[in-house]
Amino acid sequence: MPNKNKAKTDYAETYGRQWIDQSKYWTSMGYHVRYQKKFIDCLAFEDSTTILECGSGTGEIAQFTMEQYLSEDGPNVDFYLADISATLLNSVRENLSPPKRVTPHLIQATAGNLPFADNFFDRIYALSMLWYSPNPKQSILDMLRILKPGGLMCFDVMSVLNTTGIIGNLGNKLSVAMQGGQRVTYLLPSEIKRMLRRENVAFDVTGYMPILPTTLPGIGNHLNLYNALNWLPQTENALFIEFCNKIIYCVRKNG
């Protein structure tokens, strides 16, 4: 058991160090930055006093959120940033600059086993994180558990039916089988809808970047027309959503 725990810790910190470098690459991609802003705009943070970012990475999204929505006068806010990697949390600790009314709390935790009481948060979000989770559905349910009635939670998934998902899913399975490393989970959007319909929630779904590839194994962004053409199409059409690269779910917990 100690060896297993050490392996998990080593993996988390290796991932953390890699992500510090990868995040610089992703912030250079115009389409990715535009997508992040679209995601954050869904959350309407202004009246929230307890917020959780699940999978905080290097903290750029939390910093943007605080500057964009929480910099003016308002109620005091407890802003929790959770990540599996101590390396990433140390990066957040060094670089985060919260507004006066925001108190940050850094928590080392996994998305499927969050150390919070039921019905605790006004807002929860997980941006570009769930496809790295060992069990994305369990992670979603655990976030929903700690969301207050009336609270809002947003998360995104990558569809296995998109061009990126089809090729990326096969490429990732081969890579993990041959070299080990990080597993990426692509999902059927309809699976998530069915799961949410069993819960006491209301939700909206929006798909981004349908049909065409974004990043592909060995090719990266070289075929990414969304980046080349400064283009970020979105759809709420149920049929087209299935074939989008990224799908955002905004979930409000009923009272």
C-alpha positions in Angstrom: 0.0 0.0 0.0 2.8 2.6 0.8 4.3 1.9 -2.6 1.0 2.4 -4.3 0.4 5.7 -2.4 4.0 6.8 -3.3 3.3 6.0 -7.0 0.2 8.2 -6.9 2.1 11.0 -5.3 4.9 10.8 -7.8 2.5 10.8 -10.7 0.6 13.8 -9.3 3.8 15.8 -8.9 5.2 14.8 -12.3 1.9 15.9 -13.8 2.1 19.1 -11.9 5.6 20.0 -13.2 4.5 19.1 -16.8 1.4 21.2 -16.5 3.3 24.3 -15.5 5.1 24.1 -18.9 2.0 23.1 -20.8 -0.1 25.9 -19.5 2.3 28.4 -21.2 1.6 26.7 -24.5 -2.2 26.7 -24.0 -2.3 30.4 -23.0 -0.6 31.1 -26.4 -3.5 29.5 -28.2 -6.1 32.2 -29.0 -9.0 29.8 -29.4 -8.3 28.2 -26.1 -8.2 31.6 -24.3 -11.5 32.6 -25.9 -13.0 29.3 -24.9 -11.9 29.8 -21.2 -13.5 33.2 -21.1 -16.8 31.8 -22.5 -16.7 29.2 -19.8 -16.1 31.6 -17.0 -18.8 33.9 -18.2 -21.4 31.2 -17.6 -20.9 31.3 -13.8 -22.2 34.7 -12.7 -19.9 35.0 -9.7 -21.0 38.4 -8.5 -23.3 37.3 -5.6 -21.3 34.3 -4.6 -19.5 34.0 -1.2 -18.2 30.4 -1.4 -16.5 29.4 -4.7 -14.6 26.2 -5.6 -12.3 25.8 -8.6 -11.7 22.1 -9.0 -8.4 21.4 -10.8 -6.9 24.9 -10.2 -3.7 24.2 -12.2 -1.3 27.1 -12.0 -4.1 29.5 -10.9 -4.5 31.7 -14.1 -8.2 31.0 -14.3 -8.8 31.8 -10.7 -6.8 35.0 -11.1 -8.8 36.0 -14.2 -12.1 35.2 -12.3 -11.1 37.3 -9.3 -10.0 40.3 -11.5 -13.1 40.1 -13.8 -15.8 39.5 -11.2 -14.6 40.0 -7.7 -12.4 43.1 -7.8 -15.1 45.6 -7.0 -16.8 46.2 -3.6 -19.0 43.4 -2.4 -19.4 40.7 0.2 -16.4 38.8 1.5 -15.6 35.7 -0.6 -14.0 32.4 0.4 -12.4 31.1 -2.8 -11.2 27.5 -2.6 -8.7 26.1 -5.2 -8.3 22.4 -5.2 -5.8 20.3 -7.1 -4.2 16.9 -6.8 -0.6 18.3 -7.2 1.3 20.0 -4.4 3.6 21.4 -7.1 0.7 23.2 -8.8 -0.7 24.5 -5.5 2.8 25.9 -4.6 2.7 27.7 -8.0 -0.7 29.1 -7.1 0.5 30.2 -3.7 3.4 32.1 -5.3 1.5 33.8 -8.1 -2.1 34.4 -6.9 -3.0 38.0 -6.1 -6.5 38.1 -4.8 -8.6 41.3 -4.4 -9.1 42.5 -0.8 -12.5 40.9 -0.3 -11.3 37.5 -1.4 -9.7 34.9 0.9 -8.0 32.1 -1.0 -7.9 28.6 0.4 -5.6 26.0 -1.2 -6.6 22.4 -0.9 -4.8 19.3 -2.1 -7.6 16.8 -3.1 -8.9 14.7 -6.0 -12.2 15.6 -7.7 -14.0 12.4 -6.8 -13.2 12.7 -3.1 -13.5 16.4 -2.1 -13.1 17.2 1.6 -16.1 19.4 2.1 -19.5 19.1 3.7 -22.6 18.7 1.7 -24.3 21.8 0.4 -21.3 24.0 1.0 -20.6 26.1 -2.2 -22.5 28.8 -4.1 -20.4 28.2 -7.2 -18.3 25.3 -8.4 -16.4 25.0 -11.6 -14.1 22.5 -13.3 -12.5 23.8 -16.5 -10.6 21.5 -18.8 -10.1 19.1 -15.9 -12.5 16.2 -16.0 -10.9 14.3 -18.8 -7.9 13.8 -16.6 -10.0 12.4 -13.8 -9.9 8.6 -13.3 -13.7 8.7 -12.9 -15.3 11.8 -14.4 -18.8 10.8 -13.5 -17.9 10.3 -9.9 -16.1 13.6 -9.9 -19.3 15.3 -11.2 -21.5 13.7 -8.6 -19.1 14.6 -5.8 -19.0 18.3 -6.9 -22.8 18.2 -7.0 -22.9 16.8 -3.5 -21.1 19.9 -2.1 -23.1 22.4 -4.1 -25.7 24.4 -2.2 -29.4 24.2 -3.3 -29.8 27.0 -5.7 -26.0 27.0 -6.4 -24.5 26.8 -9.9 -21.9 24.4 -11.1 -20.2 24.4 -14.5 -17.9 21.8 -16.0 -16.8 20.6 -19.4 -16.1 17.3 -21.2 -14.6 16.3 -24.5 -16.8 14.3 -26.8 -15.6 11.0 -28.1 -17.6 11.6 -31.3 -15.7 14.7 -32.3 -12.8 14.3 -34.8 -10.3 15.1 -32.0 -12.1 12.7 -29.7 -12.1 9.8 -32.2 -8.4 10.1 -33.0 -7.3 11.3 -29.6 -9.0 8.5 -27.8 -7.3 5.9 -29.9 -3.9 7.6 -29.7 -4.2 8.0 -25.9 -5.1 4.4 -25.4 -2.1 3.3 -27.5 0.2 5.7 -25.7 -0.9 4.6 -22.2 -0.6 0.9 -23.2 2.9 1.3 -24.7 4.5 4.0 -22.5 2.3 4.5 -19.5 1.6 8.1 -18.7 -1.6 10.2 -18.4 -4.9 8.7 -19.4 -7.4 11.1 -21.1 -11.1 10.3 -21.0 -13.4 11.2 -23.9 -17.1 10.9 -23.2 -20.4 10.6 -24.9 -22.3 13.9 -24.0 -25.5 11.9 -23.9 -24.1 9.9 -21.0 -23.7 13.0 -18.9 -27.2 14.2 -19.8 -28.7 10.9 -18.6 -26.7 11.0 -15.4 -27.8 14.5 -14.6 -31.5 13.7 -15.3 -31.3 11.3 -12.4 -30.3 14.1 -10.1 -32.4 16.9 -8.6 -31.0 19.6 -10.9 -31.8 21.8 -13.9 -29.1 22.2 -16.6 -28.1 23.8 -19.9 -25.7 22.4 -22.4 -23.6 24.3 -25.0 -21.2 22.7 -27.4 -18.1 24.4 -28.8 -16.0 23.7 -31.9 -18.1 21.1 -33.7 -16.8 18.5 -36.2 -13.4 19.8 -37.0 -10.2 18.8 -35.1 -8.5 20.9 -32.6 -5.3 19.2 -31.3 -4.4 15.7 -32.5 -1.6 13.3 -31.5 1.6 14.2 -33.3 0.0 17.1 -35.1 -1.0 19.5 -32.3 -2.7 22.7 -33.5 -1.4 22.6 -37.1 -4.9 21.6 -38.4 -6.8 23.7 -35.9 -8.9 26.1 -38.1 -10.5 27.5 -35.0 -7.2 29.0 -33.9 -6.1 29.9 -37.4 -9.3 31.8 -38.3 -10.0 33.3 -34.9 -13.2 31.3 -34.8 -15.1 29.8 -31.9 -18.5 28.5 -33.1 -21.0 27.2 -30.5 -24.3 25.4 -30.6 -27.1 24.4 -28.4 -28.5 22.0 -30.9 -28.7 18.5 -29.3 -27.5 16.7 -32.5 -24.6 19.0 -33.2 -23.5 19.0 -29.5 -22.6 15.3 -29.7 -20.0 16.2 -32.3 -18.4 19.2 -30.6 -14.9 19.1 -29.3 -15.8 20.6 -25.9 -19.2 20.6 -24.2 -20.1 22.9 -21.2 -22.7 21.8 -18.7 -24.2 24.5 -16.4 -26.0 22.8 -13.6 -28.3 24.5 -11.0 -29.1 22.4 -8.0 -32.8 22.5 -7.1 -33.9 23.5 -3.5 
